[in-house]
């Protein structure tokens, strides 16, 4: 789904009175649409069609209004401190905090429910978080709910705006490696028939997402600012499993051999996080070819090392598993940049979208931008 920048925030099934809109009240240029469908009824996927229809209706009737959904919300609250905003349920205070974060008043909750004869029924509810009052409720088919919702909230949405690009550019890179070796283990005077397996796994992911912001002041339409998140996650695990026989010397008994098993696991985890408002550059040539350039902010890398040891063998050597964890000094997540190229579709010049996989076979970049401008322009 393409994302504009309408922010309609989630609301649960609390009952609020319908608000009478004052023409003097400032209109909203954004709405955030939240899915509230039970997992048993299909969860977020069940309303993907409805949310697409709502976005299409908004683009047709209120092109100056932008729409975000749950993925944008998850990106924004990825850090633990932000996630705490939602602890304790969907209270009005929590919703207001979310509205403040996204600088929006409107919050929408959509839901899919099983209907008669295997059909699906959809519902939508929109609240103005500044007054905690309902401004729209509808139940029906995807098309009926989408049209009713946009019609009900139309008076609350802006009609005028400076033309600007909205949408996002996302870079994702995933690298996984596994190695396994077998040997007879380290030399040990009291061990015989020893076999050891050493397995090593490493996982490295990079996520860079730039979500364009509406222009501020005289900002150029092709040099917008964007909320850019830059995250990395590296995990390296080495596990050595050793088994064989070990010589035991127990009090009151002659020396004897018994089986032993030993497992030593070392794990290193490093997580990088950086978030900032960064410039994005969009260059469109006369022949329709274009380039989009994104810069990702620097950040902090947090790390830790963990070691787990388990052993069983001679009775006198019996010991409980041990677990040790050590924090690593904070590191620096370096700033980086990338760009993508494409060609404008002559039939839809207000849309820049595409996807490319890099030659490394690990990295994919997708982008979907839409020009927002007043209706009829």
N, C-alpha and C positions, 0 to 999 in steps of 0.2 A: 504494500500500500504506500502511496506517496503521502508525505506529511507536509501540511501547511503549518501555520503557527497559530491555530485557534486553540484556546485552552479551555476545555470543559472538564471540570474535576468531578471525581466520583462522589456519589451520594448513596447511602443505603436506604432501606425502605421506611425511613422515618417520615411522618406526615407533616408537611408544612402547608400553610395557606398560600394561594396563588397571588403573586405580587402584581400590583397595578403599577405599570411603568410610568415614570415621570419623564417627560420629554426633555427636562432640563438635566437629567442625569447623564453622566458621561457614558458613551457607548463603548462596548468592548470590541477589540480587534482580534480577540483570540478566544479559543474554547478548547478544553481538554476532555476527551471522551474516554471513559473508563468502562471496562467490561466487568459485569457482576454475575456472570453465568456460573452456576454450580459445575464442578468438575464432572459430575455424573451426567450432565446435560451437554457436555462438549467443551466447557470452559471457554477460553478466549477465542478459540477458532470458530466457535458457533456463531459469533456475531461479526466475523470479518466482513461478510457481505453487507450487513447492515451498516457497519462503520464506513465502508467504501461508498455506499449510497448517500450517507449523510455528508461525506466529504464532497461527493459530486454535486449534491444539491447546494451546498455552501459555495462551491466554486462557481456555480451557475447564478445563484441569487445574491451572494455576498462575497464576491471575489477578493475583497480587501481583508477578509477574515481568514485567519490561519487556524489549522487544527493539529493537535498533538494527541497521542494516545499512550497506552500503558508502557510501550517500549521506551518512549522518550522519558516517561516518568521513572522507569527503572534505572535508566542511565543517570538521571538527575539525583537519585537517592542511593546510588551505589555505595557511597561511603557510610560507615556505620552510624556516624553522628546524624546524618540526614535520615537514615532509616528509622531512627528513634521517633521521628515526627509521627509515624503511623502506629507506634506501639499503643496498645489499649483500645484498638478498634477505630472505626470510621466516625469519630466524634466531629461535631461542628468545629471545634477548636482545631482539630487536626486538618480538616478540610481548609479552614481559613489559612493555616500555616502553609499549606500546599499552594493555595491561591496566591499568597504573598510571594512565595518562591518564584512562581511563574508570572507574576504581575498580571493576574487575570481575576475576574469576578465570577465567570461562568464555570459551572461544573456539571458534567453530564454523566449519567450511569446508564449503560445499556445492558440488556439481559435477554438470553434465549431460553425458552421454556417449552417442554413437550406439550403439544396440543392434541386435539381429537384426531383419530385416524392416522396417527404417525406424523402429523404435520408439526411444524415449529411455529410458535408464537413469539413475537418480540415485544419488548417494552423499553421505554426510555423515560428518563426523569432528568430534568435540568434544574439546578438551583443557583441562585445568585448568592455567593458566599458573603457579600457585603451586607445582605439583609437576612440571610438564612431562610429565604422564601422560595417556594417553587414557582417557576415561570413556564414550565411545560411538563405535561404528562401525556403519554400516548401508548397504545397497545394495538398490535395488528401485524401485517406483513412487513417485510423489509422496506418496501417502497412507501407504504402508508405511514410507517413510523418516521422514516427519514423526511418525507415531505411535511408531516405534521410538526415535527421538531423544529425544522428550519423556519416554517411559517410562524410558529409561536414565538421564537426568539429573535425574529428578524428585526423588531424595533429596538432590540438591545445591542445590535451589532453595527459596527461602523460601515459606512458607505463610501467614505473618502479615505484615500491613502496615497502616499507617494509610491510610484511603481518600484518594486524591489523583488529580489529573488528570495524564495523560501525553499526549505528542504534540507537535505543532508548528504554528506559525502562520508563513506565508511570504508576504512581499511581494516581487514582482518588477516592475520597471519598465524598459522598453526604448524608447529614442528614437533614431531614425536620420534624418538629413537629408542631402540631396545637392543641390548647386547647380552649374550649369555655365554659363559665359559665353564668348563668342567676340568678339575685337576684333583690331585691327591692331598691338597691342603698344605699348610706349613709343617715343616718337620717338627715332630714332637716325640720325645723319648718314650712316653707311656701310651702312645696310640698306635693302633694297627688297623689295616683294612680301611683306611680313611678315603672318603669320597667327598668332594666339595663342589658345590655349584655357586657361581657368582653371577647374579643378574643385575644389570644396570639399566635404568630407564630415565629418560629426560623428556620433559614436556615444556614447550615454550610457546606462549601465545602473546600476540600484540593486538590491541584494539585502539584505533584512532577514529573518533567520530566527531565531525563538525556539523553543528546544527545552526543554520543561518538565522540571524536576528534581524528584525526590522531596522531600517536606517535611522540614524540619529543625526539631527541637524542637516548639514549639507553633504553628508557622506555620499560618495559616488555609488551609483546603482551596481557597478561592476567591481566594487571593492568593499563588500559588506563585512561586518564583523560576525563572528560565529562563536557559540559556546563550544569549545573543543575539549574533549576528554581524551586522555592519553594513558593507556593502562597496559602493563606487561605482567606476566605471571610465569615464573620459571621454577620448575620442581625437578630435582635430581635425587634419585633413590638408588642406593647400592645395598643389595641384600646378599649376604654370604651364608649359605646353609651347609653345615658340615655334619657328617655322620660316620660312624665306624665303631671300633671297640676301644675302650680305654682300660688301663690297668688300675685296679682298685686295691688299696691297702687299708683294710678295716681292722679295728682292734679285735683281737681274739680269733682272727681268721687268716688263713694263708692268702697271699696275693692271688687275685683272679681277674679275668677280663669280663667286662659287661658292655652292652651297647650304649652309645651316647649320641645325643643330638644337640647341636648348637646352631643358633640363628642370631646373626648380628645385622641390624638394619640401620643404615645412616641416611637421613633425608635432609636435604637443603632446600629451603623455600625462599624465594625472593619475589616480592610484589612491588611493582612500581605504579605510582599514581600521580597524575598531573592534570589539572583542570584550569582553564583560563579563557578569557575573551580574546580571540585572535583574529587577525585579518584573513580573509579569503579573497583571492584574485581571480576574476573571470574575464578572459580575453576572447572576444568573438571577432573573427576576421570577416572581410567582405565576402569571401566565398562560402561562409557558413561554418568553417572549421573553428573550433574553440578549444581553449585550455583552461582548466580549473586547477589552481594551486592552493594547497593547504599546508599550514605550519602547525605542528603539534607542540604544546608547551612542555617545558621541563618540569620535573617533579621530584619526588622522594622515593627511594627504594628501601623497603623494609625487608629484613631477612631474619631467618632463624635456622638453627641446626638442631636436629633431633636424633637421638641414638637409642635403640631398643635392643636389649640382649636377653635371650632365653637359653637355658641350658638344662639338660637332664643327663645323668650318668651315674657315677658311684653314689651310694647313699650319703656318704660323708660330704659330698660336693653339692648336695641339693641346695638350690637357691631360688628365690622368687625372681620373676622377670624384672628387669630394671629399665627405667625410662628416664632419659636426660634431655633437657632442652636448653639451648643457649641462644640468646638474641645476638644478632650480628649488628655491627655499626651501620647506621643509616648511610645509604649511598645516594647518588644523584642520577635521576632519570634524565638523560640528555634530550634536549629539544631536537626535533627532526622535521622533515617536510617531504611532500610528494606531490605529484601532479598527474592529471588524467587528460586525455584528449578525446575529442569526438566531433561529430558533424551535426549541425542543426537540421532537424526534419523540416523541410519547406512547408509541410502541411500543418506543423505545430511548432511555430517559432518561439512560443513561450515556454517550451519544455526542453530541458537539458537532462538527459538520462542515459545510463549505460552501465556496463559491467565489464571488467577485464581481469583475467588471471595472469599473474606475472610468471616469467619463465622459471622461477625457482620452484613452481609447483606447490607452494605453500601459502602464497599471498593472493588475496582477491580484493579488488576495489570496486565498490558500487556507488553510484550517485544518482540522485533524483531531485532536480531543482525545477521550480515552477515560478514564472513571473507573475507576481500579484499586482493588480492594478484596478482602478475603479471600473465598475460595470459599464460596458459599452465602449471602453477605450481600446 
